[in-house]
């Protein structure tokens, strides 16, 4: 999930902290899998185990934390996460602090621990000062949108990540994201990211939306989360079964 990876990547998204669900997602073929510690049911221990399982399956794990939980950022990286998404970033200062927390000296303030260093399935830099995990800033309210160009230019930031529902709510649009105001906001974020040479990611609900977003120029998409897929599939199966009675 970085500018160095292939374009048009598709990520999975997990809110359910169960090893079987993690394995299913890890074997599904996603380019990376997100673990949602902001809204999901994950605690640190379960997230650590999920990162290890995904790593063993060869799928990069990206962990989302809230802005208030920045101290967790180096801990999930210590356990092998490929990167971290920081939610509700509203200033370049927050993005800068997140990048600094992910880098060892002299580039940052991350404290060294051997932990899982050298155990990951993907190659790691021989010099720890060259370790640069992917740090993404989520733009999902009016304040973040107003300074998105500054956020995108933060040195070391891997990219911008859009939370579409919260962005719509933050712009006062409610759940209706069909108008020009929302489209203009997406365009501004996309332009800011590409002007700073960093990819822009968007959560998509359906495959057709993912394809449309790629056509609009987005670099990466996240397909709808496990819990929503499960809920929708169960309701659909039940409706079909009842219609045959």
C-alpha positions in Angstrom: 0.0 0.0 0.0 2.6 2.5 -1.0 3.8 4.5 -4.0 6.4 1.9 -4.6 3.9 -0.9 -5.0 1.9 -1.7 -8.0 -0.8 0.7 -9.1 -4.5 0.0 -8.6 -4.1 -2.1 -5.5 -7.2 -3.5 -3.7 -7.2 -4.0 0.1 -9.5 -6.1 2.3 -10.8 -4.7 5.6 -11.3 -6.6 8.8 -13.3 -5.6 11.9 -13.9 -9.1 13.3 -10.9 -10.3 15.3 -11.0 -14.0 14.5 -8.1 -16.0 13.1 -10.3 -17.9 10.6 -11.6 -14.6 9.2 -8.0 -13.3 9.0 -7.0 -16.5 7.2 -9.8 -16.2 4.7 -8.9 -12.6 3.9 -5.2 -13.4 3.8 -5.8 -16.2 1.2 -8.3 -14.3 -0.8 -5.7 -12.5 -2.9 -5.9 -9.0 -1.6 -2.9 -6.8 -2.1 -3.0 -6.0 1.6 -5.5 -6.4 4.5 -6.5 -3.6 6.9 -7.1 -4.3 10.6 -9.5 -1.7 12.0 -8.4 -0.9 15.5 -10.4 2.3 15.4 -13.9 0.9 14.9 -13.4 -2.9 14.9 -13.3 -5.3 17.9 -9.5 -5.6 17.8 -7.4 -5.3 20.9 -3.6 -5.2 20.7 -2.9 -8.9 21.3 -5.4 -10.0 18.7 -4.1 -7.5 16.2 -0.5 -8.7 16.8 -1.6 -12.3 16.1 -3.4 -11.3 13.0 -0.4 -9.4 11.7 1.7 -12.5 12.2 -0.8 -14.7 10.4 -1.1 -12.4 7.5 2.7 -12.1 7.3 3.0 -15.9 7.2 0.4 -15.9 4.3 2.4 -13.3 2.5 -0.2 -10.6 2.8 0.9 -7.1 4.1 -1.1 -6.0 7.2 -2.1 -2.3 7.5 -3.5 -1.3 10.9 -5.8 1.7 11.4 -5.6 3.6 14.7 -7.4 6.8 15.8 -5.5 10.0 16.1 -5.7 9.8 19.9 -4.0 6.4 19.8 -0.8 7.5 18.0 1.3 5.9 20.9 0.1 2.5 19.5 1.7 3.2 16.1 5.2 2.0 16.9 3.9 -1.0 18.8 1.9 -2.4 15.9 4.9 -1.8 13.7 7.2 -3.6 16.2 4.9 -6.7 15.6 5.4 -6.6 11.9 2.6 -4.4 10.4 3.6 -3.1 7.0 2.0 0.3 7.8 -0.5 2.3 9.8 -3.5 4.4 8.8 -4.1 7.3 11.1 -7.8 8.3 11.3 -9.1 11.9 11.3 -5.9 13.7 10.5 -6.7 17.4 10.6 -3.2 18.9 10.3 0.2 18.5 8.9 1.5 18.4 12.4 -0.4 15.2 13.2 0.8 13.6 10.0 4.4 14.6 10.8 4.1 13.1 14.3 2.8 9.9 12.9 5.7 9.6 10.4 8.2 10.4 13.1 6.8 7.7 15.4 7.4 5.2 12.6 11.0 6.1 11.9 14.2 5.2 13.9 16.8 7.9 14.6 18.0 10.1 13.1 14.8 10.4 10.9 12.3 9.9 13.7 11.6 9.1 17.3 10.8 5.4 17.2 12.4 3.3 19.9 14.3 0.2 18.8 13.2 -3.3 19.7 14.2 -6.5 18.0 10.7 -8.1 18.5 9.9 -9.5 15.0 12.6 -7.6 13.1 14.1 -10.0 10.6 11.2 -12.5 10.8 8.9 -10.9 8.2 8.4 -12.8 5.0 9.2 -9.7 3.0 12.8 -8.3 2.8 13.7 -5.8 5.4 16.4 -3.1 5.3 19.7 -4.2 6.8 20.1 -0.8 8.4 17.2 -0.1 10.7 17.6 3.7 10.1 16.3 2.9 6.6 13.1 1.2 7.8 10.2 3.2 6.5 6.8 1.7 7.1 3.8 3.1 5.2 2.0 5.8 7.1 -1.3 7.0 5.7 -3.3 10.1 6.7 -7.1 9.8 6.6 -8.8 12.8 5.3 -12.4 12.6 6.5 -13.7 16.0 7.7 -13.8 19.6 6.7 -10.7 20.6 8.7 -8.5 17.9 7.1 -9.9 18.9 3.7 -9.0 22.5 4.2 -5.3 21.7 4.7 -5.0 18.5 2.6 -2.3 20.0 0.4 -0.1 20.6 3.5 -0.8 17.1 4.8 0.0 15.5 1.5 3.4 17.2 1.4 4.6 15.9 4.8 7.9 14.2 4.1 7.7 10.4 4.4 3.9 10.2 4.2 3.0 7.1 2.1 -0.3 8.6 1.0 -3.8 9.9 1.7 -6.7 7.7 2.7 -10.3 8.9 2.3 -13.1 7.8 4.7 -16.1 8.6 2.5 -18.9 8.4 5.0 -17.2 10.6 7.6 -16.1 13.0 4.9 -19.7 13.4 3.8 -20.9 13.9 7.3 -18.1 16.4 8.0 -19.2 18.4 4.9 -22.7 18.5 6.3 -24.1 16.2 3.5 -25.4 13.5 5.8 -25.4 10.1 4.0 -26.0 11.7 0.6 -22.7 11.8 -1.3 -24.2 12.2 -4.8 -23.8 15.9 -5.2 -21.2 18.3 -6.5 -19.9 19.3 -3.1 -18.7 15.8 -2.3 -17.3 15.2 -5.8 -15.3 18.5 -5.5 -13.9 17.4 -2.2 -12.8 14.0 -3.6 -11.2 15.8 -6.5 -9.3 18.2 -4.3 -7.9 15.3 -2.2 -7.0 13.3 -5.3 -5.2 16.4 -6.8 -3.4 17.1 -3.6 -2.1 13.6 -3.3 -0.9 13.4 -6.9 0.7 16.8 -6.8 2.7 15.5 -3.8 3.5 12.2 -5.7 1.7 10.1 -3.1 -1.2 7.6 -3.8 -4.8 8.2 -2.7 -7.0 5.4 -1.4 -10.7 5.3 -1.0 -13.1 2.9 0.7 -15.5 1.4 -2.0 -18.6 -0.5 -1.2 -19.0 -2.5 -4.4 -16.7 -3.8 -7.1 -18.4 -1.5 -9.7 -17.6 1.5 -7.4 -14.0 0.3 -7.2 -13.8 0.2 -11.0 -15.3 3.6 -11.3 -12.9 5.1 -8.7 -9.9 3.7 -10.5 -11.2 5.3 -13.7 -11.4 8.6 -11.8 -7.7 8.3 -11.0 -7.7 6.8 -7.5 -4.7 4.5 -6.9 -6.0 2.1 -4.3 -9.4 1.0 -3.0 -10.6 -0.8 0.0 -13.6 -3.2 -0.5 -16.3 -3.2 2.1 -15.5 -4.7 5.5 -16.0 -8.3 6.6 -18.9 -7.6 8.9 -20.9 -5.9 6.2 -20.2 -8.6 3.7 -21.3 -11.2 6.2 -24.4 -9.3 7.1 -25.4 -8.8 3.5 -24.7 -12.4 2.5 -26.7 -13.8 5.5 -29.7 -11.5 4.7 -29.6 -12.4 1.0 -29.3 -16.2 1.7 -32.1 -16.0 4.2 -34.4 -14.0 1.8 -33.8 -16.6 -0.9 -34.5 -19.5 1.4 -37.7 -17.9 2.6 -38.9 -17.1 -1.0 -38.8 -20.9 -1.8 -41.2 -21.9 1.0 
